[in-house]
């Protein structure tokens, strides 16, 4: 899975959200930690271990 591309799409607004399954969480987290714009992405945990990632909302 190309998590770098998914992260770029989240930051650029091309993707509204991305859901990570529990089995993929470790790999996605590794890609997120290495991503230069990770402060622009927010994760929200759901029951069952899924996490929804989306672009952080800026307060302007």
PDB file of N, CA, C and O in Angstrom:
ATOM      1  N   UNK A   1       0.842  -1.177   0.000  1.00  0.00           N
ATOM      2  CA  UNK A   1       0.000   0.000   0.000  1.00  0.00           C
ATOM      3  C   UNK A   1       0.890   1.245   0.000  1.00  0.00           C
ATOM      4  O   UNK A   1       1.866   1.309   0.748  1.00  0.00           O
ATOM      5  N   UNK A   2       0.564   2.215  -0.819  1.00  0.00           N
ATOM      6  CA  UNK A   2       1.346   3.445  -0.909  1.00  0.00           C
ATOM      7  C   UNK A   2       0.771   4.496   0.046  1.00  0.00           C
ATOM      8  O   UNK A   2      -0.021   5.352  -0.350  1.00  0.00           O
ATOM      9  N   UNK A   3       1.188   4.408   1.310  1.00  0.00           N
ATOM     10  CA  UNK A   3       0.670   5.323   2.323  1.00  0.00           C
ATOM     11  C   UNK A   3       1.148   6.749   2.096  1.00  0.00           C
ATOM     12  O   UNK A   3       0.444   7.697   2.447  1.00  0.00           O
ATOM     13  N   UNK A   4       2.320   6.916   1.521  1.00  0.00           N
ATOM     14  CA  UNK A   4       2.837   8.258   1.223  1.00  0.00           C
ATOM     15  C   UNK A   4       1.851   9.007   0.314  1.00  0.00           C
ATOM     16  O   UNK A   4       1.534  10.172   0.553  1.00  0.00           O
ATOM     17  N   UNK A   5       1.381   8.330  -0.714  1.00  0.00           N
ATOM     18  CA  UNK A   5       0.432   8.940  -1.646  1.00  0.00           C
ATOM     19  C   UNK A   5      -0.888   9.267  -0.944  1.00  0.00           C
ATOM     20  O   UNK A   5      -1.469  10.328  -1.176  1.00  0.00           O
ATOM     21  N   UNK A   6      -1.357   8.368  -0.098  1.00  0.00           N
ATOM     22  CA  UNK A   6      -2.596   8.600   0.647  1.00  0.00           C
ATOM     23  C   UNK A   6      -2.445   9.803   1.566  1.00  0.00           C
ATOM     24  O   UNK A   6      -3.348  10.635   1.651  1.00  0.00           O
ATOM     25  N   UNK A   7      -1.318   9.903   2.251  1.00  0.00           N
ATOM     26  CA  UNK A   7      -1.071  11.044   3.143  1.00  0.00           C
ATOM     27  C   UNK A   7      -1.036  12.360   2.362  1.00  0.00           C
ATOM     28  O   UNK A   7      -1.596  13.361   2.808  1.00  0.00           O
ATOM     29  N   UNK A   8      -0.387  12.359   1.212  1.00  0.00           N
ATOM     30  CA  UNK A   8      -0.363  13.557   0.363  1.00  0.00           C
ATOM     31  C   UNK A   8      -1.780  13.949  -0.065  1.00  0.00           C
ATOM     32  O   UNK A   8      -2.127  15.130  -0.063  1.00  0.00           O
ATOM     33  N   UNK A   9      -2.593  12.960  -0.430  1.00  0.00           N
ATOM     34  CA  UNK A   9      -3.964  13.234  -0.848  1.00  0.00           C
ATOM     35  C   UNK A   9      -4.792  13.799   0.300  1.00  0.00           C
ATOM     36  O   UNK A   9      -5.644  14.659   0.076  1.00  0.00           O
ATOM     37  N   UNK A  10      -4.561  13.336   1.516  1.00  0.00           N
ATOM     38  CA  UNK A  10      -5.258  13.886   2.678  1.00  0.00           C
ATOM     39  C   UNK A  10      -4.883  15.345   2.898  1.00  0.00           C
ATOM     40  O   UNK A  10      -5.754  16.192   3.099  1.00  0.00           O
ATOM     41  N   UNK A  11      -3.591  15.635   2.862  1.00  0.00           N
ATOM     42  CA  UNK A  11      -3.108  16.992   3.096  1.00  0.00           C
ATOM     43  C   UNK A  11      -3.591  17.954   2.007  1.00  0.00           C
ATOM     44  O   UNK A  11      -3.933  19.103   2.291  1.00  0.00           O
ATOM     45  N   UNK A  12      -3.614  17.471   0.753  1.00  0.00           N
ATOM     46  CA  UNK A  12      -4.019  18.318  -0.372  1.00  0.00           C
ATOM     47  C   UNK A  12      -5.530  18.443  -0.521  1.00  0.00           C
ATOM     48  O   UNK A  12      -6.004  19.213  -1.356  1.00  0.00           O
ATOM     49  N   UNK A  13      -6.293  17.698   0.276  1.00  0.00           N
ATOM     50  CA  UNK A  13      -7.742  17.757   0.189  1.00  0.00           C
ATOM     51  C   UNK A  13      -8.342  16.878  -0.894  1.00  0.00           C
ATOM     52  O   UNK A  13      -9.548  16.930  -1.134  1.00  0.00           O
ATOM     53  N   UNK A  14      -7.520  16.069  -1.554  1.00  0.00           N
ATOM     54  CA  UNK A  14      -8.033  15.156  -2.583  1.00  0.00           C
ATOM     55  C   UNK A  14      -8.848  14.025  -1.950  1.00  0.00           C
ATOM     56  O   UNK A  14      -9.798  13.525  -2.552  1.00  0.00           O
ATOM     57  N   UNK A  15      -8.469  13.629  -0.733  1.00  0.00           N
ATOM     58  CA  UNK A  15      -9.223  12.648   0.043  1.00  0.00           C
ATOM     59  C   UNK A  15      -9.798  13.358   1.258  1.00  0.00           C
ATOM     60  O   UNK A  15      -9.099  14.118   1.928  1.00  0.00           O
ATOM     61  N   UNK A  16     -11.073  13.110   1.541  1.00  0.00           N
ATOM     62  CA  UNK A  16     -11.692  13.706   2.724  1.00  0.00           C
ATOM     63  C   UNK A  16     -11.251  12.967   3.982  1.00  0.00           C
ATOM     64  O   UNK A  16     -10.989  13.576   5.020  1.00  0.00           O
ATOM     65  N   UNK A  17     -11.174  11.633   3.869  1.00  0.00           N
ATOM     66  CA  UNK A  17     -10.729  10.822   4.999  1.00  0.00           C
ATOM     67  C   UNK A  17     -10.189   9.491   4.492  1.00  0.00           C
ATOM     68  O   UNK A  17     -10.427   9.093   3.352  1.00  0.00           O
ATOM     69  N   UNK A  18      -9.462   8.820   5.364  1.00  0.00           N
ATOM     70  CA  UNK A  18      -8.932   7.500   5.049  1.00  0.00           C
ATOM     71  C   UNK A  18      -9.071   6.641   6.293  1.00  0.00           C
ATOM     72  O   UNK A  18      -8.637   7.037   7.375  1.00  0.00           O
ATOM     73  N   UNK A  19      -9.672   5.474   6.147  1.00  0.00           N
ATOM     74  CA  UNK A  19      -9.885   4.574   7.272  1.00  0.00           C
ATOM     75  C   UNK A  19      -8.813   3.491   7.256  1.00  0.00           C
ATOM     76  O   UNK A  19      -8.607   2.805   6.254  1.00  0.00           O
ATOM     77  N   UNK A  20      -8.137   3.356   8.390  1.00  0.00           N
ATOM     78  CA  UNK A  20      -7.082   2.349   8.542  1.00  0.00           C
ATOM     79  C   UNK A  20      -7.625   1.209   9.393  1.00  0.00           C
ATOM     80  O   UNK A  20      -8.123   1.421  10.498  1.00  0.00           O
ATOM     81  N   UNK A  21      -7.521   0.010   8.860  1.00  0.00           N
ATOM     82  CA  UNK A  21      -7.933  -1.195   9.581  1.00  0.00           C
ATOM     83  C   UNK A  21      -6.863  -1.542  10.630  1.00  0.00           C
ATOM     84  O   UNK A  21      -5.690  -1.211  10.452  1.00  0.00           O
ATOM     85  N   UNK A  22      -7.266  -2.206  11.716  1.00  0.00           N
ATOM     86  CA  UNK A  22      -6.301  -2.563  12.762  1.00  0.00           C
ATOM     87  C   UNK A  22      -5.073  -3.315  12.249  1.00  0.00           C
ATOM     88  O   UNK A  22      -3.967  -3.092  12.742  1.00  0.00           O
ATOM     89  N   UNK A  23      -5.250  -4.192  11.276  1.00  0.00           N
ATOM     90  CA  UNK A  23      -4.121  -4.987  10.767  1.00  0.00           C
ATOM     91  C   UNK A  23      -3.098  -4.120  10.028  1.00  0.00           C
ATOM     92  O   UNK A  23      -1.948  -4.530   9.872  1.00  0.00           O
ATOM     93  N   UNK A  24      -3.497  -2.930   9.572  1.00  0.00           N
ATOM     94  CA  UNK A  24      -2.616  -2.029   8.824  1.00  0.00           C
ATOM     95  C   UNK A  24      -2.113  -0.854   9.655  1.00  0.00           C
ATOM     96  O   UNK A  24      -1.318  -0.046   9.175  1.00  0.00           O
ATOM     97  N   UNK A  25      -2.574  -0.757  10.896  1.00  0.00           N
ATOM     98  CA  UNK A  25      -2.293   0.420  11.723  1.00  0.00           C
ATOM     99  C   UNK A  25      -0.798   0.649  11.944  1.00  0.00           C
ATOM    100  O   UNK A  25      -0.336   1.786  11.859  1.00  0.00           O
ATOM    101  N   UNK A  26      -0.042  -0.398  12.222  1.00  0.00           N
ATOM    102  CA  UNK A  26       1.390  -0.238  12.501  1.00  0.00           C
ATOM    103  C   UNK A  26       2.122   0.318  11.287  1.00  0.00           C
ATOM    104  O   UNK A  26       2.926   1.241  11.418  1.00  0.00           O
ATOM    105  N   UNK A  27       1.856  -0.232  10.117  1.00  0.00           N
ATOM    106  CA  UNK A  27       2.518   0.231   8.891  1.00  0.00           C
ATOM    107  C   UNK A  27       2.117   1.667   8.557  1.00  0.00           C
ATOM    108  O   UNK A  27       2.952   2.468   8.137  1.00  0.00           O
ATOM    109  N   UNK A  28       0.838   1.988   8.744  1.00  0.00           N
ATOM    110  CA  UNK A  28       0.381   3.345   8.454  1.00  0.00           C
ATOM    111  C   UNK A  28       1.032   4.338   9.415  1.00  0.00           C
ATOM    112  O   UNK A  28       1.448   5.419   8.998  1.00  0.00           O
ATOM    113  N   UNK A  29       1.122   3.984  10.693  1.00  0.00           N
ATOM    114  CA  UNK A  29       1.754   4.861  11.680  1.00  0.00           C
ATOM    115  C   UNK A  29       3.221   5.118  11.337  1.00  0.00           C
ATOM    116  O   UNK A  29       3.712   6.234  11.505  1.00  0.00           O
ATOM    117  N   UNK A  30       3.908   4.109  10.867  1.00  0.00           N
ATOM    118  CA  UNK A  30       5.313   4.276  10.474  1.00  0.00           C
ATOM    119  C   UNK A  30       5.420   5.279   9.322  1.00  0.00           C
ATOM    120  O   UNK A  30       6.307   6.133   9.320  1.00  0.00           O
ATOM    121  N   UNK A  31       4.524   5.175   8.355  1.00  0.00           N
ATOM    122  CA  UNK A  31       4.529   6.118   7.230  1.00  0.00           C
ATOM    123  C   UNK A  31       4.163   7.516   7.700  1.00  0.00           C
ATOM    124  O   UNK A  31       4.738   8.498   7.231  1.00  0.00           O
ATOM    125  N   UNK A  32       3.216   7.616   8.618  1.00  0.00           N
ATOM    126  CA  UNK A  32       2.795   8.922   9.137  1.00  0.00           C
ATOM    127  C   UNK A  32       3.932   9.599   9.903  1.00  0.00           C
ATOM    128  O   UNK A  32       4.147  10.801   9.751  1.00  0.00           O
ATOM    129  N   UNK A  33       4.652   8.848  10.713  1.00  0.00           N
ATOM    130  CA  UNK A  33       5.776   9.422  11.471  1.00  0.00           C
ATOM    131  C   UNK A  33       6.862   9.962  10.537  1.00  0.00           C
ATOM    132  O   UNK A  33       7.519  10.952  10.860  1.00  0.00           O
ATOM    133  N   UNK A  34       7.052   9.325   9.396  1.00  0.00           N
ATOM    134  CA  UNK A  34       8.078   9.756   8.444  1.00  0.00           C
ATOM    135  C   UNK A  34       7.580  10.863   7.510  1.00  0.00           C
ATOM    136  O   UNK A  34       8.368  11.442   6.762  1.00  0.00           O
ATOM    137  N   UNK A  35       6.288  11.157   7.548  1.00  0.00           N
ATOM    138  CA  UNK A  35       5.679  12.134   6.655  1.00  0.00           C
ATOM    139  C   UNK A  35       5.963  13.544   7.163  1.00  0.00           C
ATOM    140  O   UNK A  35       5.712  13.842   8.331  1.00  0.00           O
ATOM    141  N   UNK A  36       6.475  14.400   6.312  1.00  0.00           N
ATOM    142  CA  UNK A  36       6.880  15.745   6.708  1.00  0.00           C
ATOM    143  C   UNK A  36       5.754  16.663   7.140  1.00  0.00           C
ATOM    144  O   UNK A  36       5.992  17.611   7.887  1.00  0.00           O
ATOM    145  N   UNK A  37       4.542  16.409   6.693  1.00  0.00           N
ATOM    146  CA  UNK A  37       3.421  17.295   7.019  1.00  0.00           C
ATOM    147  C   UNK A  37       2.426  16.614   7.957  1.00  0.00           C
ATOM    148  O   UNK A  37       1.224  16.869   7.883  1.00  0.00           O
ATOM    149  N   UNK A  38       2.921  15.759   8.828  1.00  0.00           N
ATOM    150  CA  UNK A  38       2.018  14.979   9.682  1.00  0.00           C
ATOM    151  C   UNK A  38       1.196  15.827  10.634  1.00  0.00           C
ATOM    152  O   UNK A  38       0.143  15.386  11.095  1.00  0.00           O
ATOM    153  N   UNK A  39       1.655  17.043  10.943  1.00  0.00           N
ATOM    154  CA  UNK A  39       0.887  17.922  11.822  1.00  0.00           C
ATOM    155  C   UNK A  39      -0.408  18.376  11.158  1.00  0.00           C
ATOM    156  O   UNK A  39      -1.285  18.921  11.828  1.00  0.00           O
ATOM    157  N   UNK A  40      -0.540  18.159   9.856  1.00  0.00           N
ATOM    158  CA  UNK A  40      -1.747  18.530   9.121  1.00  0.00           C
ATOM    159  C   UNK A  40      -2.767  17.400   9.046  1.00  0.00           C
ATOM    160  O   UNK A  40      -3.795  17.533   8.382  1.00  0.00           O
ATOM    161  N   UNK A  41      -2.488  16.292   9.724  1.00  0.00           N
ATOM    162  CA  UNK A  41      -3.367  15.126   9.670  1.00  0.00           C
ATOM    163  C   UNK A  41      -3.789  14.753  11.085  1.00  0.00           C
ATOM    164  O   UNK A  41      -2.977  14.719  12.010  1.00  0.00           O
ATOM    165  N   UNK A  42      -5.086  14.473  11.227  1.00  0.00           N
ATOM    166  CA  UNK A  42      -5.652  14.099  12.519  1.00  0.00           C
ATOM    167  C   UNK A  42      -6.238  12.697  12.422  1.00  0.00           C
ATOM    168  O   UNK A  42      -6.880  12.347  11.432  1.00  0.00           O
ATOM    169  N   UNK A  43      -6.014  11.908  13.449  1.00  0.00           N
ATOM    170  CA  UNK A  43      -6.590  10.568  13.513  1.00  0.00           C
ATOM    171  C   UNK A  43      -7.620  10.489  14.617  1.00  0.00           C
ATOM    172  O   UNK A  43      -7.452  11.084  15.681  1.00  0.00           O
ATOM    173  N   UNK A  44      -8.703   9.744  14.356  1.00  0.00           N
ATOM    174  CA  UNK A  44      -9.758   9.541  15.345  1.00  0.00           C
ATOM    175  C   UNK A  44     -10.023   8.048  15.441  1.00  0.00           C
ATOM    176  O   UNK A  44     -10.394   7.406  14.458  1.00  0.00           O
ATOM    177  N   UNK A  45      -9.828   7.500  16.647  1.00  0.00           N
ATOM    178  CA  UNK A  45     -10.003   6.063  16.858  1.00  0.00           C
ATOM    179  C   UNK A  45     -11.481   5.713  16.963  1.00  0.00           C
ATOM    180  O   UNK A  45     -12.279   6.448  17.546  1.00  0.00           O
ATOM    181  N   UNK A  46     -11.817   4.567  16.379  1.00  0.00           N
ATOM    182  CA  UNK A  46     -13.169   4.047  16.449  1.00  0.00           C
ATOM    183  C   UNK A  46     -13.177   2.747  17.239  1.00  0.00           C
ATOM    184  O   UNK A  46     -12.127   2.152  17.479  1.00  0.00           O
ATOM    185  N   UNK A  47     -14.335   2.320  17.631  1.00  0.00           N
ATOM    186  CA  UNK A  47     -14.444   1.009  18.286  1.00  0.00           C
ATOM    187  C   UNK A  47     -13.999  -0.078  17.318  1.00  0.00           C
ATOM    188  O   UNK A  47     -14.244   0.006  16.115  1.00  0.00           O
ATOM    189  N   UNK A  48     -13.359  -1.073  17.844  1.00  0.00           N
ATOM    190  CA  UNK A  48     -12.907  -2.175  17.009  1.00  0.00           C
ATOM    191  C   UNK A  48     -11.509  -1.986  16.460  1.00  0.00           C
ATOM    192  O   UNK A  48     -10.990  -2.875  15.784  1.00  0.00           O
ATOM    193  N   UNK A  49     -10.882  -0.843  16.736  1.00  0.00           N
ATOM    194  CA  UNK A  49      -9.498  -0.630  16.336  1.00  0.00           C
ATOM    195  C   UNK A  49      -9.280   0.143  15.056  1.00  0.00           C
ATOM    196  O   UNK A  49      -8.136   0.440  14.712  1.00  0.00           O
ATOM    197  N   UNK A  50     -10.344   0.479  14.335  1.00  0.00           N
ATOM    198  CA  UNK A  50     -10.180   1.283  13.121  1.00  0.00           C
ATOM    199  C   UNK A  50      -9.854   2.720  13.502  1.00  0.00           C
ATOM    200  O   UNK A  50     -10.249   3.200  14.565  1.00  0.00           O
ATOM    201  N   UNK A  51      -9.128   3.397  12.622  1.00  0.00           N
ATOM    202  CA  UNK A  51      -8.784   4.802  12.833  1.00  0.00           C
ATOM    203  C   UNK A  51      -9.127   5.563  11.559  1.00  0.00           C
ATOM    204  O   UNK A  51      -8.771   5.145  10.458  1.00  0.00           O
ATOM    205  N   UNK A  52      -9.823   6.685  11.721  1.00  0.00           N
ATOM    206  CA  UNK A  52     -10.144   7.545  10.588  1.00  0.00           C
ATOM    207  C   UNK A  52      -9.166   8.712  10.603  1.00  0.00           C
ATOM    208  O   UNK A  52      -9.088   9.457  11.580  1.00  0.00           O
ATOM    209  N   UNK A  53      -8.427   8.864   9.521  1.00  0.00           N
ATOM    210  CA  UNK A  53      -7.506   9.981   9.369  1.00  0.00           C
ATOM    211  C   UNK A  53      -8.111  10.993   8.407  1.00  0.00           C
ATOM    212  O   UNK A  53      -8.712  10.628   7.396  1.00  0.00           O
ATOM    213  N   UNK A  54      -7.943  12.267   8.737  1.00  0.00           N
ATOM    214  CA  UNK A  54      -8.442  13.334   7.876  1.00  0.00           C
ATOM    215  C   UNK A  54      -7.515  14.544   8.015  1.00  0.00           C
ATOM    216  O   UNK A  54      -6.644  14.591   8.883  1.00  0.00           O
ATOM    217  N   UNK A  55      -7.732  15.506   7.143  1.00  0.00           N
ATOM    218  CA  UNK A  55      -6.940  16.733   7.182  1.00  0.00           C
ATOM    219  C   UNK A  55      -7.337  17.509   8.439  1.00  0.00           C
ATOM    220  O   UNK A  55      -8.523  17.629   8.746  1.00  0.00           O
ATOM    221  N   UNK A  56      -6.346  18.036   9.169  1.00  0.00           N
ATOM    222  CA  UNK A  56      -6.617  18.856  10.335  1.00  0.00           C
ATOM    223  C   UNK A  56      -7.317  20.135   9.913  1.00  0.00           C
ATOM    224  O   UNK A  56      -6.988  20.745   8.896  1.00  0.00           O
ATOM    225  N   UNK A  57      -8.273  20.516  10.708  1.00  0.00           N
ATOM    226  CA  UNK A  57      -8.981  21.779  10.435  1.00  0.00           C
ATOM    227  C   UNK A  57      -8.161  22.917  11.037  1.00  0.00           C
ATOM    228  O   UNK A  57      -7.813  22.887  12.218  1.00  0.00           O
ATOM    229  N   UNK A  58      -7.857  23.913  10.219  1.00  0.00           N
ATOM    230  CA  UNK A  58      -7.085  25.059  10.723  1.00  0.00           C
ATOM    231  C   UNK A  58      -8.044  26.109  11.241  1.00  0.00           C
ATOM    232  O   UNK A  58      -9.116  26.324  10.675  1.00  0.00           O
ATOM    233  N   UNK A  59      -7.657  26.749  12.304  1.00  0.00           N
ATOM    234  CA  UNK A  59      -8.458  27.799  12.932  1.00  0.00           C
ATOM    235  C   UNK A  59      -7.978  29.143  12.405  1.00  0.00           C
ATOM    236  O   UNK A  59      -6.982  29.676  12.893  1.00  0.00           O
ATOM    237  N   UNK A  60      -8.673  29.699  11.415  1.00  0.00           N
ATOM    238  CA  UNK A  60      -8.282  31.005  10.853  1.00  0.00           C
ATOM    239  C   UNK A  60      -9.320  32.023  11.167  1.00  0.00           C
ATOM    240  O   UNK A  60      -9.181  33.185  10.785  1.00  0.00           O
TER     241      UNK A  60
END
